[in-house]
Amino acid sequence: MAVLFDKKSKTYYVDSKIKRADGSWYHFKYKEINNQDFKSKRYVQSIEAEIIRKKKVEICYQPSSKVQNVSDLIESYINYRENELAFNTKANNFLRAKKYIEPYFENSLLKLFNPANLASFRIYLSSLKICAEYMNNIIAITRDLIRYARILGLINSDQKDDCLVPLIPIKKKVNEEKEARNKYTSLNDLTKLLSVIDNKNDYDILKLLYFSGLRLGEFLGIEVNDIEFSDDFAIITIKRQRLKNGAYTNQLKTSASYKKIAFAKTNAEILKEYIKRNDFKEYDKIFPFSGETLRKKLDKYSKLANLPHNTLHGYGRKSINTELYKAGADTKVRTTLLGQISMSVNENNYVDNQSAFDKGLDFIKSISE
């Protein structure tokens, strides 16, 4: 979009391209030959924005007959993001949209696309007894729905921008709230916890969870055939996760989640004995229970050991990451072992993953034996 000068007529004009909903471009030039004011660049610039706004409405506003209400919009959006979102993320977004967004706007697109209603919705969310991270996730989903509605042609570009203005994140210390729940369990605290466990299986499970650094779903998805034992360690290939409804999927959280983790000698022997004791076969899941069952085990023994309540995420991923840091493992090593996409793009480019994995195995040995 630009204001250009026509040497022949000695007047200015608006030259612009607008992207249609189907991805093609519409090119147009606009000028008023008989309007003497078009000889002034400043005048043409002053009306340029209004000209473009009207053209966008004319060219891009193409309502979709398939989406008639908020429920349709949510389902269409989830299908649209089918291959982009991890399974759990997609399921959580759908449930939260159906629970909070659809009922608040009474399943009406007209009410959803009203900036005043969206501002009230944000205030409503801040009044609920849910954490800031959860509230901001609902706001982010609402923003995505508005942007997707623009792609469908349900609203034009200006309407989209107006709707997005009130949907700013709720200003609370989200990271502090999150970290307050995820506490750090030191190696000394781990020793205290394990000392009060009288059930051999529970002992093995909680120790292995701590040193795995895995997300809960990844931990519960391990099969016997994922494990390769050697004399000094065990290597586990992570390739699936267990979902809340008990089903398993090969779609992990990030591309880096498809990884290998290592148990050093002591924990490798615990793992081998645990499999043998429970007579698990090649394709058996070695942790055949729910995440809630595992939470109850951690809560039970933490209480017996007089340790503060902790989340499974804090007990496992946060704690092992902290211990690796204290042992001297650099960012690249910790990123690789935990299966994170990146802690630093540059550092991820400096060292290849196999080198970081081998180095990480040495650190795992140093803190676990």
C-alpha positions in Angstrom: 0.0 0.0 0.0 1.4 3.4 -1.1 0.7 6.9 -2.3 2.3 7.4 -5.6 2.6 10.3 -8.1 1.3 10.2 -11.6 3.6 12.4 -13.8 1.2 12.5 -16.7 -1.8 13.8 -14.8 0.3 15.4 -12.1 -1.8 13.9 -9.3 -1.3 11.5 -6.5 -3.1 8.1 -6.2 -3.4 5.1 -3.9 -1.8 1.9 -5.1 -2.5 -1.2 -3.1 -2.8 -5.0 -3.0 -5.2 -6.9 -0.8 -5.1 -10.6 0.0 -8.3 -12.4 -0.7 -9.6 -15.2 1.6 -8.5 -17.9 -0.9 -4.9 -16.6 -0.8 -4.9 -14.7 -4.1 -4.2 -11.0 -4.4 -6.5 -8.2 -5.6 -4.6 -5.2 -7.0 -6.2 -1.8 -7.5 -5.3 1.8 -8.1 -7.5 4.6 -6.8 -7.6 8.3 -7.8 -10.1 11.0 -8.5 -9.1 12.8 -11.7 -11.6 15.6 -11.3 -10.7 16.1 -7.6 -8.1 19.0 -7.4 -7.2 17.9 -3.9 -5.6 14.8 -5.3 -2.7 17.1 -6.4 -1.8 17.2 -2.7 0.1 14.2 -1.3 -1.0 15.0 2.2 -4.7 15.0 1.3 -4.4 11.6 -0.5 -2.5 10.2 2.5 -5.3 11.4 4.8 -8.0 9.4 3.1 -5.8 6.4 2.2 -6.6 4.4 5.3 -10.4 4.8 4.8 -10.1 3.8 1.1 -8.2 0.6 2.1 -10.6 -0.2 4.9 -13.6 -0.1 2.6 -11.9 -2.2 -0.1 -11.0 -4.8 2.5 -14.6 -5.1 3.5 -15.6 -5.4 -0.2 -13.0 -7.9 -1.2 -12.5 -10.0 1.9 -15.8 -10.2 3.7 -17.0 -13.7 2.7 -19.1 -15.3 5.4 -18.9 -19.1 5.7 -22.2 -20.9 5.5 -20.8 -23.9 7.5 -20.1 -22.0 10.7 -23.4 -20.7 12.1 -22.5 -20.4 15.9 -19.7 -20.5 18.4 -19.9 -24.3 18.7 -19.4 -24.6 14.9 -16.5 -22.2 15.1 -14.7 -24.1 17.9 -15.0 -27.5 16.1 -13.9 -26.0 12.8 -10.9 -24.3 14.5 -9.8 -27.6 16.2 -10.0 -29.4 12.9 -8.1 -26.6 11.2 -5.3 -27.0 13.7 -5.4 -30.8 13.6 -1.8 -31.4 12.5 -0.3 -28.4 14.4 -1.3 -29.1 18.0 -0.3 -32.0 20.2 -3.1 -34.3 21.1 -3.4 -33.1 24.7 -3.2 -29.4 23.8 -5.9 -29.9 21.2 -8.2 -31.7 23.6 -7.6 -29.1 26.4 -8.3 -26.2 24.1 -11.5 -27.8 22.9 -12.8 -28.5 26.4 -11.9 -25.0 27.7 -13.6 -23.4 24.7 -16.7 -25.4 25.3 -16.7 -24.8 29.0 -16.0 -21.1 29.1 -16.3 -19.4 25.7 -19.3 -21.0 24.2 -21.7 -20.6 27.2 -20.6 -17.0 28.0 -21.4 -15.8 24.6 -24.6 -17.9 24.5 -23.3 -19.7 21.4 -23.8 -16.5 19.4 -21.2 -15.4 16.9 -22.7 -11.9 17.0 -22.0 -11.6 20.7 -18.5 -13.2 20.3 -17.5 -10.6 17.7 -18.6 -7.7 19.9 -15.5 -5.9 21.5 -17.6 -4.8 24.5 -18.7 -8.3 25.2 -15.1 -9.5 24.9 -13.9 -6.9 27.4 -16.6 -8.1 29.8 -15.5 -11.7 29.2 -12.0 -10.9 30.3 -13.3 -9.3 33.5 -15.4 -12.4 34.1 -12.4 -14.6 33.8 -10.4 -12.6 36.3 -13.2 -13.1 38.8 -13.1 -16.9 38.6 -11.1 -18.9 41.2 -8.7 -20.3 38.6 -5.0 -19.6 38.3 -3.6 -16.8 36.0 -2.0 -19.3 33.7 -5.3 -21.0 33.1 -7.1 -17.7 32.5 -4.6 -16.6 30.1 -4.8 -19.8 28.2 -8.6 -19.3 27.8 -7.9 -15.7 26.5 -5.3 -17.1 24.1 -7.9 -19.6 22.7 -10.4 -16.8 22.3 -7.8 -14.7 20.4 -7.2 -17.7 18.1 -10.9 -18.1 17.4 -11.1 -14.5 16.5 -8.2 -14.8 14.1 -9.6 -18.0 12.6 -13.0 -16.2 12.1 -11.1 -13.7 10.0 -9.6 -16.5 7.9 -13.1 -17.9 7.3 -14.4 -14.4 6.3 -16.8 -14.2 9.2 -15.4 -10.9 10.1 -13.2 -8.4 8.3 -9.7 -7.3 9.2 -10.8 -4.2 11.1 -13.4 -6.1 13.1 -10.7 -8.6 14.0 -8.4 -5.9 15.2 -11.1 -4.3 17.3 -12.0 -7.7 18.9 -8.4 -8.4 19.8 -7.8 -5.2 21.6 -9.6 -6.2 24.9 -8.2 -9.7 24.8 -4.9 -8.9 26.5 -3.4 -11.4 29.0 -4.4 -10.9 32.7 -1.5 -9.3 34.4 -0.7 -11.7 37.2 2.6 -13.3 38.0 1.9 -16.4 36.0 5.4 -17.9 36.2 5.6 -17.3 39.9 2.2 -18.9 40.5 3.3 -21.9 38.4 6.6 -22.3 40.1 5.0 -22.0 43.5 3.2 -25.3 42.8 6.2 -27.0 41.3 8.6 -27.3 44.2 12.2 -28.6 44.1 12.9 -32.0 45.7 16.6 -32.2 46.5 18.6 -35.5 46.5 18.5 -35.3 50.3 14.7 -35.0 50.3 14.5 -37.9 47.8 16.4 -40.0 50.3 14.0 -39.1 53.1 11.0 -39.9 50.8 12.4 -43.3 49.8 13.2 -44.2 53.4 9.5 -44.3 54.4 8.3 -46.4 51.5 7.6 -49.9 52.5 6.2 -51.1 49.1 9.0 -52.2 46.8 7.1 -51.3 43.6 6.2 -47.8 44.9 9.9 -47.4 45.9 11.1 -48.3 42.4 8.4 -46.2 40.6 9.0 -43.0 42.5 12.8 -43.3 42.2 12.7 -44.0 38.5 10.3 -41.1 38.0 12.6 -38.7 39.7 15.7 -39.6 37.7 13.8 -40.0 34.3 13.0 -36.2 34.0 10.0 -37.3 31.9 6.6 -35.6 31.5 3.9 -37.7 33.2 2.4 -38.9 30.0 5.7 -40.0 28.5 6.6 -41.9 31.7 3.3 -43.8 31.7 3.7 -44.7 28.1 6.9 -46.7 28.4 6.7 -50.3 27.2 9.2 -53.1 28.0 10.3 -53.2 24.3 11.3 -49.5 24.6 14.2 -50.4 27.0 17.6 -51.5 26.0 19.8 -52.7 28.8 23.6 -52.8 28.8 26.2 -53.6 31.5 26.3 -50.0 33.0 23.1 -48.4 32.0 19.6 -48.6 30.4 18.5 -46.6 27.4 14.8 -45.9 27.0 13.3 -44.6 23.7 10.4 -42.3 24.3 7.8 -42.5 21.5 4.3 -42.4 23.0 2.3 -40.9 25.9 -0.7 -41.9 27.9 -3.7 -39.6 27.8 -6.2 -38.8 30.5 -8.8 -41.3 29.2 -6.3 -44.1 29.3 -5.6 -44.3 25.6 -2.1 -44.0 24.2 -0.9 -41.8 21.3 2.4 -41.6 19.4 2.0 -37.8 19.2 4.2 -36.3 21.8 4.2 -32.8 23.1 7.1 -31.5 20.9 9.5 -32.8 18.3 12.2 -32.9 20.9 10.0 -35.3 23.0 10.9 -38.1 20.6 14.1 -38.8 22.5 16.2 -41.3 24.5 16.8 -41.1 28.2 19.4 -43.0 30.2 19.3 -44.7 33.6 22.8 -45.2 35.1 23.8 -48.6 36.6 22.0 -48.4 40.0 18.7 -47.3 38.5 19.0 -49.5 35.5 19.3 -52.5 37.9 16.2 -51.3 39.8 14.3 -51.0 36.5 15.3 -54.5 35.4 14.3 -56.0 38.7 11.0 -54.1 38.7 10.1 -55.6 35.3 11.1 -59.1 36.3 9.2 -58.9 39.7 6.0 -57.9 37.9 6.4 -60.3 35.0 5.9 -57.7 32.3 6.1 -59.0 28.8 7.6 -57.3 25.7 4.7 -55.0 24.8 3.4 -54.4 28.3 3.3 -50.9 29.8 5.6 -51.0 32.8 3.5 -48.4 34.7 0.0 -49.6 34.1 -1.9 -47.1 36.2 -3.2 -43.5 35.9 -1.5 -40.2 36.7 -3.9 -39.7 39.6 -2.7 -43.0 41.1 0.9 -41.8 40.9 0.0 -38.4 42.5 -1.6 -40.2 45.4 1.6 -42.3 45.9 3.7 -39.1 46.0 1.3 -37.3 48.3 1.2 -40.3 50.7 4.9 -40.8 51.1 5.7 -37.0 51.1 3.4 -36.7 54.1 5.0 -39.7 55.9 8.4 -38.1 55.3 7.3 -34.7 56.5 8.1 -33.2 53.1 6.0 -30.4 51.6 3.4 -31.2 49.0 4.8 -31.3 45.5 3.5 -31.8 42.0 4.7 -34.7 39.8 6.2 -32.1 37.5 8.1 -30.4 40.3 9.2 -33.7 41.8 10.5 -35.1 38.5 11.4 -32.6 35.7 12.1 -29.5 37.8 14.1 -31.4 40.5 16.3 -33.4 38.1 16.9 -30.3 36.0 18.0 -28.4 39.1 20.3 -31.3 40.2 21.9 -31.5 36.7 22.5 -27.7 36.8 24.1 -28.0 40.3 26.3 -30.9 38.9 27.6 -28.6 36.2 25.5 -29.7 33.2 25.2 -26.9 30.6 22.0 -25.7 29.0 22.3 -27.9 25.9 22.7 -31.1 28.0 19.7 -30.3 30.1 17.6 -29.3 27.1 18.5 -32.6 25.4 17.8 -34.9 28.4 14.5 -33.2 29.2 13.3 -33.3 25.6 12.7 -29.5 25.4 12.6 -27.7 22.0 15.0 -25.1 23.1 16.5 -23.2 26.0 18.6 -21.2 23.5 18.5 -21.5 19.8 22.2 -20.8 19.5 23.3 -23.4 22.0 21.1 -26.0 20.3 23.2 -25.3 17.1 26.6 -25.5 18.8 26.5 -29.1 20.0 25.0 -32.1 18.2 22.4 -34.1 20.2 24.4 -37.3 20.5 27.3 -35.5 22.1 25.0 -33.8 24.5 23.3 -37.2 25.2 26.6 -38.9 26.0 27.7 -36.1 28.2 24.3 -36.1 29.9 24.7 -39.8 30.7 27.9 -39.0 32.7 26.0 -36.4 34.7 23.2 -38.8 35.4 25.7 -41.3 36.7 27.3 -38.7 38.9 24.1 -37.7 40.7 22.4 -41.1 40.9 25.1 -43.4 42.2 
